[in-house]
Amino acid sequence: MFKSFIALCAAIGSTLGISTAHTADGKLETKLLIVKPGDLIVQKDKADWKAIKILAVDAWPDGSFAAHCLTFESSPAKPTIESLKRVPVRIWHAPIDAQSFGEGWEWIGNQVPSTQELAGFTEYLKLTDFPRYVELTRQDPKVLIQTATDYYTRANALGDQGKRLEAIAEYTKAIDTVPLFFEAIDNRAFTYMELGKFDEALSDFEESLRVNPDGVSAFFSRGECLMKLGQLEAAEKVFLEGQHRFPAKRDVFASFLQQTRVLQKKN
């Protein structure tokens, strides 16, 4: 049960310390402005001023750049580093095309982002780039993995005792700790199915497949949920694709494909 999760965790560990693609010096030259983490930039918009703080800058393979930004509420006077301390945050994390920081934008200073300011960005990384999240938050990946595994083990035990709601709560803790833990996502989904909560189960199986696209159990069970929800055409497509995508399970997919087609004719 744990083999694929352990393999995934080993991959995480091997990448720690290697950042997602960045420019060599962490800086980025745009049309008229150079931005780097911590930069505060402002622009006048009609009668008001808007301000942005750069949290991080990423370079993508296609040559474009994304700036991860914290945005402030507009203010009537031109912001300064000091005045922005009193301006409410509007959005804690917004990925913005860095090429948009051209004409009209002005640099007013640089302040290293605080832990609070980085909270939105780190939550984004937790879901999209877990190794970088671990690196940025300076957490021990072994501790995170062990914590998630403990939650998972408790959830399994609770499920065996028929305590399904309690099991779901523990699976959720495991997933919140390590969002890549697709076995926990799958088992939470199976528990939802046992409770007849097929919408929730379907959502979990889809999330599991985003993490682990080759998960045959999640792929097949997604089709089952669609059947239970009466979405027979969608279920048919899943079982039809599954026959070709997972040839070792072809007979199972074919059987459910036939059942789905029979139900469609009855309806």
C-alpha positions in Angstrom: 0.0 0.0 0.0 2.8 2.4 0.9 5.2 1.5 -1.9 4.1 4.2 -4.4 3.9 6.8 -1.7 7.4 6.0 -0.4 8.7 6.2 -4.0 7.1 9.6 -4.4 8.5 10.8 -1.1 12.0 9.7 -2.2 11.6 11.8 -5.3 10.6 14.7 -3.2 13.7 14.3 -1.0 16.0 14.1 -4.0 14.8 17.4 -5.3 15.0 19.4 -2.1 17.5 22.3 -2.5 16.8 22.6 -6.2 14.5 25.5 -6.9 11.9 25.6 -9.6 13.3 27.4 -12.7 14.5 30.9 -11.8 16.8 33.4 -13.3 20.4 33.0 -12.1 20.3 35.9 -9.7 16.6 35.9 -8.8 16.0 39.0 -10.9 14.0 39.6 -14.0 14.2 42.3 -16.5 10.8 43.4 -18.0 10.1 46.1 -20.6 11.0 49.0 -18.4 11.3 47.6 -14.9 13.5 45.1 -13.1 11.8 43.2 -10.3 13.0 40.8 -7.7 11.6 39.3 -4.5 10.8 41.9 -1.9 10.4 44.8 -4.4 7.5 47.2 -3.9 6.2 48.7 -7.1 3.4 51.3 -7.6 1.3 52.6 -10.4 -1.2 55.5 -10.6 -4.6 54.3 -11.8 -6.8 57.2 -12.5 -7.2 59.1 -9.2 -5.8 56.3 -7.0 -2.5 54.4 -6.6 -2.2 50.7 -6.6 0.8 48.8 -5.0 2.2 45.4 -5.4 4.9 43.5 -3.5 6.9 40.9 -5.3 7.1 37.6 -3.4 9.0 35.5 -6.0 9.8 35.4 -9.7 9.7 32.3 -11.8 11.1 31.8 -15.3 9.0 29.3 -17.4 10.4 27.0 -20.2 8.7 29.1 -22.9 10.7 32.1 -21.9 7.9 34.0 -20.1 8.1 35.1 -16.5 5.6 34.9 -13.6 5.8 37.2 -10.6 4.1 35.9 -7.5 2.6 39.0 -5.9 0.8 40.4 -2.9 -1.5 43.2 -3.8 -2.7 46.1 -1.6 -5.9 48.1 -1.6 -5.8 51.3 -3.6 -4.9 54.5 -1.9 -5.4 58.2 -2.9 -1.8 59.2 -2.1 1.3 57.7 -3.6 2.4 54.8 -1.3 5.7 54.6 0.4 7.3 51.7 2.2 6.1 53.1 5.5 2.6 54.0 4.4 2.1 50.5 3.0 2.5 49.0 6.4 -0.9 50.6 7.2 -2.7 49.7 3.9 -4.8 46.5 4.0 -3.8 43.6 1.8 -6.2 43.0 -1.1 -4.9 39.6 -2.4 -2.4 37.6 -0.5 -1.2 35.7 -3.6 -1.6 36.5 -7.3 0.5 35.1 -10.1 0.9 38.0 -12.6 2.7 38.1 -16.0 5.8 40.0 -15.2 5.9 41.6 -18.6 2.9 43.7 -17.4 5.2 45.7 -15.2 6.2 48.0 -17.9 5.3 51.6 -18.5 3.7 53.4 -15.6 5.1 51.2 -12.9 7.6 52.6 -10.4 9.9 51.0 -7.9 9.7 52.5 -4.4 11.9 50.1 -2.4 12.5 46.6 -1.3 11.6 44.7 1.9 12.2 41.0 2.5 8.7 39.4 2.5 7.6 38.3 6.0 6.3 34.9 6.9 2.8 36.3 7.0 3.2 37.9 3.6 4.4 34.7 2.2 1.5 32.6 3.6 -0.6 32.8 0.4 2.3 31.9 -1.8 3.4 29.0 0.4 -0.1 27.6 0.4 -0.1 27.8 -3.4 3.2 26.0 -3.5 1.9 23.3 -1.1 -0.6 22.4 -3.7 1.4 23.0 -6.9 5.1 22.5 -6.0 5.5 20.5 -2.8 9.3 20.1 -2.8 9.7 23.9 -3.1 7.0 24.4 -0.4 9.1 22.2 1.9 12.3 24.1 1.0 10.7 27.5 1.5 9.1 26.7 4.8 12.3 24.9 6.0 10.4 21.9 7.2 11.8 18.4 7.6 10.3 16.2 4.8 10.8 13.1 6.9 8.7 14.6 9.7 6.0 15.6 7.3 5.9 12.2 5.7 5.9 10.3 9.0 3.1 12.6 10.3 1.0 12.0 7.2 1.6 8.3 7.4 0.5 8.2 11.1 -2.8 10.0 10.2 -3.2 7.5 7.3 -2.7 4.5 9.5 -5.2 5.8 12.1 -7.7 6.4 9.3 -7.4 2.9 8.1 -7.9 1.5 11.5 -11.0 3.7 12.1 -12.4 2.6 8.7 -11.9 -1.1 9.7 -14.0 -0.3 12.8 -16.8 1.2 10.7 -16.0 4.7 12.0 -16.2 6.2 8.6 -16.6 9.9 9.5 -13.7 9.7 11.9 -11.6 8.0 9.2 -12.4 10.7 6.7 -11.2 13.3 9.2 -7.9 11.5 9.6 -7.4 11.0 5.9 -8.0 14.7 5.5 -5.3 15.5 8.0 -2.9 13.2 6.1 -3.8 15.0 2.8 -3.4 18.4 4.3 0.0 17.5 5.6 1.2 16.0 2.3 -1.1 16.9 -0.6 0.7 14.4 -2.9 -0.4 11.5 -0.7 -2.8 10.0 -3.3 -3.4 6.7 -1.4 -4.9 8.8 1.3 -7.0 10.7 -1.2 -8.2 7.4 -2.8 -9.1 5.9 0.6 -11.0 9.0 1.6 -12.9 8.7 -1.7 -13.7 5.0 -1.1 -15.0 5.9 2.4 -17.2 8.6 0.9 -18.5 6.0 -1.5 -19.4 3.7 1.4 -21.4 6.6 2.8 -23.2 7.1 -0.5 -21.5 10.5 -1.0 -20.6 10.0 -4.6 -20.1 13.7 -5.4 -17.4 14.0 -2.8 -15.8 10.7 -3.8 -15.8 11.8 -7.5 -14.0 15.1 -6.5 -11.4 13.1 -4.6 -10.8 10.6 -7.4 -10.3 13.5 -9.8 -7.8 15.1 -7.4 -6.0 11.8 -7.0 -5.6 11.5 -10.8 -4.1 15.0 -10.9 -1.5 13.9 -8.5 -1.1 10.4 -9.9 -2.5 10.2 -13.5 -1.7 6.5 -13.8 -3.8 5.5 -10.8 -6.0 2.7 -12.1 -8.2 2.4 -9.0 -8.9 6.1 -9.0 -9.6 6.1 -12.8 -12.0 3.1 -12.6 -13.7 4.4 -9.4 -14.3 7.7 -11.1 -16.4 5.9 -13.6 -18.3 4.1 -10.9 -19.1 7.4 -9.2 -20.4 8.8 -12.5 -22.6 5.7 -12.9 -24.0 6.2 -9.4 -24.7 9.8 -10.1 -26.5 9.0 -13.3 -23.9 10.6 -15.6 -23.9 7.6 -17.8 -22.4 9.1 -21.0 -19.4 10.4 -18.9 -19.1 7.0 -17.2 -19.1 5.2 -20.6 -16.2 7.4 -21.8 -14.2 6.5 -18.7 -14.7 2.8 -19.0 -14.1 2.9 -22.8 -10.8 4.8 -22.3 -9.9 2.5 -19.4 -9.9 -0.6 -21.6 -7.1 0.9 -23.7 -5.3 2.8 -21.0 -5.1 -0.1 -18.5 -5.0 -3.3 -20.6 -4.3 -5.5 -17.6 -7.8 -4.5 -16.2 -9.5 -4.6 -19.6 -12.1 -7.2 -18.6 -13.2 -5.2 -15.6 -13.6 -2.0 -17.6 -15.4 -3.9 -20.4 -17.9 -5.3 -17.9 -18.8 -1.9 -16.5 -18.9 -0.4 -20.0 -21.5 -3.0 -20.9 -23.5 -2.3 -17.7 -23.4 1.4 -18.5 -24.7 0.9 -22.0 -27.5 -1.3 -20.8 -28.5 1.4 -18.3 -28.5 4.0 -21.0 -30.9 2.0 -23.2 -33.3 1.6 -20.2 -33.3 5.3 -19.7 
